[in-house]
Amino acid sequence: MKWIKQRENQIFFSVTLVSILVAISPLISRYCLLGHDSSYHILRIEALKQQIEMGKPFLKVNPTYFGGMGYASSLFYPDFLLYIPALLRVCGFSINNSYHLFMILCVVFCYAVAYYCGKNISKNRYIGILSAVILTLCAYHLDDIIVRAAVGEYTAFIFVPLVVYGVYNLCFEDMDKPWILGAGMAFVLLCHTLSFAMCMIFIVLMLLLNFDVFIKKPKLLLKLIATGLVTMFITISYWLPILEQFMSTTFYVSYPWIEPVQEAVKVSAIFGLSFPTLGIGLFILIIPRVLLFRKEDDSVMKYADQCLTLGIAFALFASEIMPWKKLGKIFSMVQFPWRFYVISSVLFSISAAIYIYRLAGSLCLGVSDTPKDYDNEEYINRNDNYVNKYGIVLVLVLAIMTITTIFTYSNQTREYFDFSNDYFDYKPYTATVIAGEWLPESVDNVDDLLETCDNAYGPNGEVLSVTRDKNTLTVDIDKACTCVDVPLVYYKGYVARNEEGMNIRVDGNGINGLTRVYTGDYEGRITVSYEGTIIQKLSNILSLQTTLLIVLIVYSFYSIRRELYYTKSKDLDTKERDK
């Protein structure tokens, strides 16, 4: 038995190692791999690094951007996992190494979570490892990392499997682990808002497919609602400050610069080899469902079929058959319809793993998944054959996905750049904000922001010099004027004070979206800094308290269950001895 287990573990370890090495091979370089959005996300990391060094790690407006004028990247774009490379930078790692190590960790985390979820859905290690291999080496997952550098999406890839597992637990296991779905949705939201919205669509569709379950067990809906409310409170520090800003200011994101219809994918290209694609590997691996012939009614196979159905649906959502022009303004925020591939990739990886395992199992007749006697010689011989055959299956799956991966890599021109550690000391590079979606609409000329970043301006065009110290800007007013436009892009939460420490009114009515300070007749020194709003501070406290409470509840649950298990085992041992 030990030998069998050892052999099984060897197979798993080998497949895991090869899968991860294949996925991260472009990252094994002293230079930084450049994707579409690499510079922007690296700038985000540098901004977080500077905030940590100044003792304000959770500052919503990053003072690094636009030569010190600030940008609300951390307010609108979740930084949850970006603190990892930021801390690496603080510890002395280079920009190149920090970013690559972060991407490698994301690949490893994605593999581990996919394995955990696949294993727990199916109650089978082989299915867990199969789903992990398929998802990790899926073409779109690698496109997100290598080609697009879409940090939000490839970090969301880590946690979407938790959502899929949580929905299975809801529909087929009476939701005895509500924290799985809650944690999955919370983590996805803290990685990528659009992926969260797509997960919501997935949950709704899955509820419709399993409507009969909720008719029989209406209490499940109450559990789902309770889980949703808890998730809202855990993530309130992210979404509530966003709502506050949108209620006070209009941002560029409200006027999308790309229409989804322009980026919709042809149906024939969904499983192609060129970007963007789900990859031919996934298409090949779902074929075993057709070869199974018979209908299987167990919950695992039923869920696999549902995942396959919705995986196809989400793939079609990304295509040109969707009436994108008629869907309205809110759907235009998707920008790139092929973002639905995130959900499709996860659903296909789980369903394909289950189908492959069931098909391979039909070739290994007489082998039990749950043997009662591990010391039985006949079983050992059969299981040895079983392990060998499934080991071959794992290798074949790995080979198919590796071929897809090679095609993905070969079809893309990869570029590398050597970022120096002072790269963003050059002010023009701090304006790398892609389309500037989170700039207020009052910023009518983005290029002019850098031109005005070193001076404040009086109401008649007077030029006033400024000094910056971390998050604080200082202006000396030697002539009374009604107001001063300071070189800070306005977001709600800025505070201005005079030398006596008294607050001075500010708003966003300055030229080109700058912060305007209403000085009145005051002459002297004023300081302006971003200190956040009351809502931001209260939401942080509420989010932290809710998280700690849930962790305590889950820990208590597992502690009680473990104690009951040991007590039961002890009682059984006592009864056996008495016999």
C-alpha positions in Angstrom: 0.0 0.0 0.0 2.8 2.5 0.9 4.5 1.6 -2.4 1.3 2.4 -4.3 0.8 5.7 -2.5 4.5 6.6 -3.1 4.1 5.8 -6.8 0.9 7.8 -7.1 2.5 10.7 -5.4 5.5 10.5 -7.8 3.2 10.6 -10.8 1.3 13.6 -9.3 4.5 15.5 -8.4 6.0 14.9 -11.9 2.9 16.1 -13.7 2.6 19.1 -11.4 6.3 20.1 -11.9 6.2 19.7 -15.7 2.9 21.6 -15.9 4.1 24.6 -13.9 7.5 24.6 -15.7 5.9 24.7 -19.1 3.5 27.5 -18.0 6.3 29.7 -16.5 9.0 29.0 -19.1 8.7 32.5 -20.6 9.2 34.0 -17.2 12.6 32.4 -16.6 14.6 35.5 -17.5 16.5 38.3 -15.9 14.5 40.8 -18.0 10.9 41.6 -17.7 8.4 40.0 -20.1 6.3 42.8 -21.7 2.6 42.3 -22.3 0.0 44.7 -23.4 -0.5 46.2 -19.9 2.8 45.3 -18.2 4.0 48.9 -17.7 0.7 50.0 -16.1 0.6 47.2 -13.6 4.3 47.5 -12.8 3.6 51.2 -12.1 0.8 50.1 -9.8 3.2 47.9 -7.9 5.7 50.7 -7.6 3.0 53.0 -6.3 2.1 50.4 -3.6 5.8 50.0 -2.8 6.2 53.8 -2.2 3.0 53.9 -0.1 4.3 51.0 2.1 7.6 52.9 2.6 5.7 56.1 3.6 3.6 54.1 6.1 0.3 54.5 4.2 -0.1 51.1 2.5 -3.8 51.4 1.9 -3.9 54.9 0.5 -6.7 55.0 -2.1 -5.1 57.7 -4.3 -1.5 56.8 -5.4 0.7 60.0 -5.3 3.2 58.4 -7.7 1.2 59.0 -10.8 1.5 62.0 -13.2 4.6 63.2 -11.5 3.0 63.4 -8.1 -0.4 64.6 -9.1 -2.0 61.3 -8.2 -4.3 58.8 -9.7 -7.0 56.7 -7.9 -5.8 53.3 -9.2 -6.1 51.7 -5.8 -9.6 53.2 -5.3 -11.1 51.7 -8.4 -8.8 48.8 -9.3 -8.4 46.2 -6.5 -4.8 45.7 -5.3 -5.4 42.5 -3.2 -2.6 40.4 -4.6 -0.4 43.2 -5.8 0.9 43.7 -2.3 3.0 40.6 -2.8 5.3 42.1 -5.5 5.2 45.4 -3.7 6.5 43.8 -0.6 9.2 42.1 -2.7 10.2 45.5 -3.9 10.4 46.8 -0.4 12.6 43.9 0.5 15.1 44.9 -2.2 14.0 42.7 -5.2 14.3 44.4 -8.6 11.3 45.4 -10.6 11.9 42.6 -13.1 12.3 39.9 -10.5 9.4 41.1 -8.4 7.0 41.0 -11.3 8.2 37.6 -12.6 8.1 36.0 -9.1 4.6 37.4 -8.7 3.4 35.8 -12.0 5.1 32.5 -11.1 3.3 32.5 -7.7 0.0 33.2 -9.6 0.5 30.2 -11.8 1.3 28.0 -8.7 -1.7 29.3 -6.8 -4.0 28.7 -9.8 -2.8 25.1 -10.1 -3.2 24.5 -6.4 -6.7 26.0 -6.1 -7.9 24.2 -9.3 -6.6 20.9 -7.8 -8.3 21.5 -4.5 -11.7 22.4 -6.1 -11.6 19.6 -8.7 -10.7 17.1 -6.0 -13.5 18.2 -3.7 -16.1 18.4 -6.4 -15.4 14.8 -7.5 -13.9 13.4 -4.3 -11.0 12.1 -6.4 -7.4 13.1 -6.6 -7.0 12.2 -10.2 -9.8 14.6 -11.3 -8.2 17.3 -9.1 -4.8 16.9 -10.8 -6.4 16.7 -14.3 -8.4 19.9 -13.8 -5.3 21.7 -12.5 -3.2 20.7 -15.5 -5.9 21.6 -18.0 -6.6 25.1 -16.4 -3.0 26.0 -15.9 -2.0 25.2 -19.4 -5.2 26.5 -21.0 -4.5 28.9 -23.9 -6.5 31.8 -22.6 -4.9 31.6 -19.1 -1.5 31.8 -20.7 -2.6 34.6 -23.1 -3.6 36.6 -20.0 -0.2 36.2 -18.5 2.1 36.2 -21.5 0.3 38.4 -24.1 -2.1 40.7 -22.3 -0.4 41.0 -18.9 -4.0 41.2 -17.6 -3.2 41.1 -13.9 -6.8 41.4 -12.8 -7.9 38.5 -15.0 -5.0 36.1 -14.3 -5.3 36.7 -10.6 -9.1 36.1 -10.8 -8.3 32.8 -12.5 -7.0 31.6 -9.1 -10.3 32.0 -7.3 -13.0 31.4 -10.0 -12.6 27.6 -9.3 -13.6 28.3 -5.7 -16.8 29.9 -7.0 -17.5 26.8 -9.2 -16.9 24.5 -6.3 -19.0 26.7 -4.0 -21.9 26.4 -6.4 -21.6 22.6 -6.5 -21.6 22.6 -2.7 -24.8 24.8 -2.8 -26.7 22.6 -5.3 -25.6 19.1 -4.4 -24.2 19.2 -0.8 -26.8 21.4 0.9 -24.3 24.1 1.2 -22.6 22.7 4.2 -19.5 24.9 3.5 -20.9 28.3 2.6 -17.5 30.0 3.1 -16.2 28.3 -0.1 -18.6 30.3 -2.3 -18.3 33.4 -0.1 -14.5 33.3 -0.1 -14.4 32.6 -3.9 -16.7 35.6 -4.7 -14.9 37.9 -2.3 -11.5 37.1 -3.7 -12.6 37.4 -7.3 -14.1 40.8 -6.5 -10.8 41.9 -4.9 -8.9 40.8 -8.0 -11.1 41.8 -10.9 -14.5 43.5 -10.9 -15.6 42.3 -14.3 -14.8 38.7 -13.5 -16.9 39.1 -10.4 -19.8 40.3 -12.5 -19.4 37.2 -14.8 -19.3 34.9 -11.8 -22.6 36.5 -10.7 -24.1 35.6 -14.2 -22.7 32.0 -13.8 -24.4 31.6 -10.4 -27.7 32.9 -11.7 -27.6 30.5 -14.7 -26.6 27.6 -12.5 -29.5 28.3 -10.1 -31.9 28.2 -13.0 -30.5 24.8 -14.2 -31.0 23.4 -10.7 -34.3 25.2 -9.9 -35.9 21.9 -8.8 -33.3 21.6 -6.0 -34.4 24.9 -4.5 -38.1 24.0 -4.8 -37.4 21.0 -2.6 -35.0 22.8 -0.3 -36.0 26.5 0.0 -33.7 26.9 2.9 -30.8 26.8 0.5 -31.8 30.1 -0.9 -31.7 31.6 2.6 -28.1 30.2 3.0 -27.2 31.7 -0.4 -28.6 35.1 0.5 -26.8 35.1 3.9 -23.6 34.1 2.2 -24.0 37.0 -0.3 -24.6 39.5 2.5 -21.5 38.3 4.4 -19.5 38.6 1.2 -20.8 42.2 0.7 -19.6 43.1 4.2 -16.2 41.5 3.8 -15.6 43.4 0.6 -17.3 46.7 1.6 -14.0 48.4 1.9 -13.6 48.1 -1.8 -17.1 48.7 -3.4 -18.6 51.3 -1.0 -15.8 53.9 -1.5 -16.3 53.4 -5.3 -20.0 54.2 -5.0 -19.2 57.2 -3.0 -16.9 58.6 -5.7 -19.3 57.9 -8.5 -22.0 59.7 -6.6 -19.9 62.9 -6.5 -17.9 62.8 -9.7 -18.2 61.5 -13.3 -15.2 59.5 -14.6 -13.9 58.6 -18.1 -14.9 55.0 -17.6 -18.5 56.2 -17.9 -17.7 56.8 -21.6 -16.1 53.6 -22.8 -13.3 54.0 -25.4 -13.9 50.5 -26.9 -17.2 49.1 -28.0 -17.6 45.3 -27.4 -18.9 44.8 -30.8 -15.5 45.8 -32.2 -13.8 43.0 -30.3 -16.3 40.2 -30.5 -14.9 36.9 -31.6 -15.9 34.8 -34.6 -17.6 31.6 -33.6 -15.2 29.6 -35.8 -12.2 31.1 -33.8 -13.3 30.2 -30.3 -11.2 27.0 -30.2 -8.6 28.2 -32.7 -4.9 28.8 -32.1 -4.6 32.6 -32.5 -5.3 35.2 -29.8 -7.8 35.5 -28.3 -8.8 31.9 -28.0 -9.8 29.1 -25.6 -7.4 26.8 -27.4 -7.9 23.6 -29.3 -6.7 21.7 -26.3 -9.9 22.3 -24.4 -12.0 21.3 -27.4 -10.1 18.0 -27.7 -10.5 17.2 -24.0 -14.3 17.6 -23.9 -14.7 15.0 -26.6 -14.6 12.1 -24.0 -18.1 13.1 -23.0 -19.4 12.0 -26.4 -17.5 8.7 -26.0 -19.1 7.9 -22.7 -22.4 7.2 -24.5 -24.4 6.3 -21.4 -26.2 8.8 -19.3 -24.9 9.0 -15.7 -27.2 10.4 -13.1 -24.8 11.0 -10.2 -24.3 14.5 -9.0 -20.7 14.8 -10.2 -21.5 13.9 -13.8 -24.6 16.0 -13.7 -22.6 19.0 -12.6 -19.9 18.3 -15.2 -22.6 18.4 -17.9 -24.0 21.7 -16.5 -20.4 23.1 -16.5 -19.9 22.0 -20.1 -23.3 23.6 -21.1 -22.5 26.9 -19.4 -18.9 26.9 -20.6 -20.2 26.8 -24.2 -22.7 29.5 -23.3 -20.0 31.8 -21.9 -17.8 31.1 -24.9 -20.7 32.2 -27.2 -21.2 35.3 -25.1 -17.7 36.4 -26.3 -18.7 35.9 -29.9 -20.2 38.0 -32.6 -23.6 36.3 -32.3 -24.3 38.3 -29.2 -26.3 41.5 -30.0 -23.7 43.8 -28.3 -25.0 46.9 -30.0 -28.4 46.4 -28.4 -27.3 45.4 -24.9 -26.9 48.9 -23.6 -24.3 51.1 -22.0 -23.7 49.0 -18.9 -22.5 46.0 -21.0 -20.1 48.2 -22.9 -17.9 48.3 -19.8 -16.9 44.8 -20.7 -14.9 46.3 -23.5 -13.5 43.0 -24.6 -16.1 40.2 -24.9 -13.5 37.5 -24.8 -13.1 38.2 -21.1 -15.9 35.7 -20.7 -13.3 33.1 -21.5 -12.2 33.3 -17.9 -15.4 31.5 -16.8 -15.4 29.2 -19.8 -11.8 28.1 -19.2 -12.6 27.1 -15.6 -15.8 25.3 -16.4 -14.2 23.4 -19.3 -11.3 22.4 -17.2 -13.5 20.8 -14.5 -15.9 19.1 -16.9 -13.1 17.8 -19.1 -11.3 16.4 -16.1 -14.4 14.5 -15.0 -15.1 13.2 -18.5 -11.5 12.0 -19.0 -11.5 10.2 -15.7 -14.8 8.5 -16.3 -13.8 7.4 -19.8 -10.4 6.1 -18.5 -12.2 4.4 -15.6 -14.4 2.4 -18.1 -11.2 0.9 -19.4 -10.2 -0.3 -15.9 -13.1 -2.6 -15.0 -13.2 -4.1 -11.6 -11.4 -1.3 -9.9 -13.1 0.3 -7.0 -12.7 3.9 -6.1 -13.3 3.3 -2.5 -11.9 -0.2 -1.5 -12.7 -1.5 1.9 -9.6 -3.6 2.3 -6.4 -1.9 1.4 -4.4 -5.0 2.4 -6.2 -7.3 -0.1 -3.6 -8.6 -2.6 -6.0 -8.7 -5.5 -6.9 -5.1 -4.9 -3.3 -4.1 -4.8 -2.6 -5.7 -8.2 -5.7 -4.1 -9.7 -4.9 -0.7 -8.2 -1.3 -0.9 -9.5 -2.7 -1.3 -13.0 -5.2 1.5 -12.2 -2.4 3.9 -11.2 -0.4 3.0 -14.2 -3.3 3.6 -16.6 -4.3 6.8 -15.1 -0.7 7.9 -14.9 -0.7 7.5 -18.7 -3.9 9.5 -19.0 -2.3 12.3 -17.0 0.7 12.3 -19.2 -1.5 12.3 -22.4 -3.5 15.3 -21.0 -0.3 17.0 -20.2 1.0 16.4 -23.7 -2.1 17.8 -25.3 -2.2 20.9 -23.2 1.6 21.4 -23.7 1.1 21.2 -27.5 -1.6 23.9 -27.1 0.8 25.9 -25.0 3.5 25.7 -27.5 1.2 26.9 -30.2 0.2 29.8 -27.9 3.8 30.8 -27.4 4.9 30.3 -31.0 2.1 32.5 -32.3 3.0 35.5 -30.1 6.1 37.7 -30.4 7.5 38.1 -26.9 9.4 41.1 -25.9 11.5 41.7 -22.8 12.6 44.9 -21.2 15.1 45.6 -18.4 13.3 47.9 -15.9 15.8 49.8 -13.8 14.8 50.4 -10.2 14.6 54.1 -10.8 12.6 53.7 -14.0 9.6 55.6 -12.7 11.6 58.5 -11.4 11.3 59.9 -14.9 8.0 61.7 -14.7 6.6 60.9 -18.2 6.6 57.2 -17.3 4.3 57.9 -14.4 1.6 58.8 -16.8 1.2 55.2 -18.0 -2.5 54.8 -17.3 -3.7 53.2 -20.5 -7.0 55.0 -21.3 -7.1 56.9 -18.0 -10.5 55.4 -17.2 -10.4 56.6 -13.6 -9.6 60.2 -14.3 -12.4 62.7 -13.6 -14.2 63.9 -16.8 -13.1 67.4 -15.8 -9.6 66.5 -16.9 -9.9 67.7 -20.5 -6.3 67.3 -21.4 -4.3 64.4 -20.0 -1.1 65.4 -21.7 -1.1 68.7 -19.9 -1.1 67.1 -16.4 2.6 66.5 -16.5 3.2 70.0 -17.7 1.5 71.5 -14.7 2.7 69.0 -12.0 5.3 71.4 -10.4 3.2 74.5 -9.9 0.0 75.8 -8.3 -2.1 78.5 -9.9 -3.9 81.5 -8.6 -7.3 82.7 -10.0 -5.6 85.1 -12.4 -3.0 82.7 -13.6 -0.4 83.5 -10.9 2.2 80.7 -10.7 3.0 79.5 -7.2 5.8 77.0 -6.5 5.0 73.9 -4.5 7.0 71.3 -2.5 6.1 67.6 -2.1 6.9 65.3 0.8 5.5 61.9 0.4 1.7 62.3 0.3 1.7 66.0 1.3 1.9 69.0 -1.0 2.8 72.5 0.4 2.1 75.9 -1.1 3.3 79.3 0.2 0.9 82.0 -0.6 2.5 85.4 -0.3 -0.4 87.4 -1.8 -4.0 87.1 -0.8 -6.2 85.3 -3.4 -9.6 83.7 -3.4 -8.5 80.3 -4.4 -5.5 78.2 -5.5 -5.5 75.3 -8.0 -2.9 72.8 -6.6 -1.3 70.2 -8.9 -3.3 67.2 -7.6 -6.0 65.5 -9.7 -9.1 65.8 -7.6 -10.8 62.9 -5.9 -13.1 63.1 -2.9 -11.0 62.8 0.2 -8.5 65.6 -0.2 -7.9 67.8 2.9 -6.3 71.2 3.0 -5.0 73.0 6.1 -3.4 76.3 7.0 -0.5 76.8 9.3 -2.9 76.9 12.3 -4.1 73.4 11.4 -7.6 74.7 10.4 -9.3 72.9 7.5 -9.8 74.8 4.2 -12.6 74.0 1.8 -11.5 72.0 -1.4 -13.3 70.7 -4.5 -12.6 69.5 -8.0 -13.4 72.7 -9.9 -9.7 73.5 -10.6 -8.4 73.9 -14.2 -8.0 70.6 -16.0 -9.5 68.6 -13.1 -7.1 69.9 -10.4 -7.9 70.3 -6.8 -9.1 73.8 -5.9 -8.4 75.2 -2.4 -10.5 78.1 -1.3 -8.0 80.2 0.6 -10.1 83.4 0.9 -7.8 86.2 2.1 -5.3 83.9 3.7 -1.6 84.5 3.3 0.9 81.9 4.4 1.5 78.2 4.0 -1.1 75.6 3.2 -0.8 71.8 3.1 -2.9 69.5 1.0 -2.9 65.7 1.3 -5.2 62.8 0.5 -6.6 61.5 3.8 -9.6 59.6 2.6 -13.3 60.0 3.5 -15.2 59.0 6.6 -17.0 56.3 4.5 -13.6 54.9 3.4 -12.4 54.6 7.0 -15.7 53.1 8.3 -15.9 50.6 5.5 -12.3 49.5 6.3 -13.2 48.8 9.9 -16.4 47.0 9.0 -14.6 44.9 6.4 -11.9 43.9 8.9 -14.3 43.1 11.7 -16.5 40.9 9.4 -13.5 39.0 8.1 -12.2 38.3 11.6 -15.6 37.1 12.7 -16.0 34.7 9.7 -12.5 33.3 10.3 -13.3 32.7 13.9 -16.6 31.0 13.0 -15.0 28.7 10.4 -12.1 27.9 12.8 -14.6 27.0 15.6 -16.6 24.9 13.2 -13.6 22.8 12.1 -12.4 22.6 15.7 -15.7 21.2 16.9 -15.9 18.8 14.0 -12.4 17.5 14.6 -13.1 17.0 18.3 -16.3 15.1 17.5 -14.4 12.9 15.0 -11.7 12.1 17.6 -14.3 11.4 20.3 -16.2 9.1 17.9 -13.0 7.3 16.9 -12.0 6.8 20.5 -15.4 5.4 21.4 -15.2 2.9 18.5 -11.8 1.8 19.6 -13.1 1.2 23.1 -16.0 -0.9 21.8 -13.6 -3.0 19.7 -11.4 -3.7 22.7 -14.4 -4.6 24.8 -15.4 -7.2 22.2 
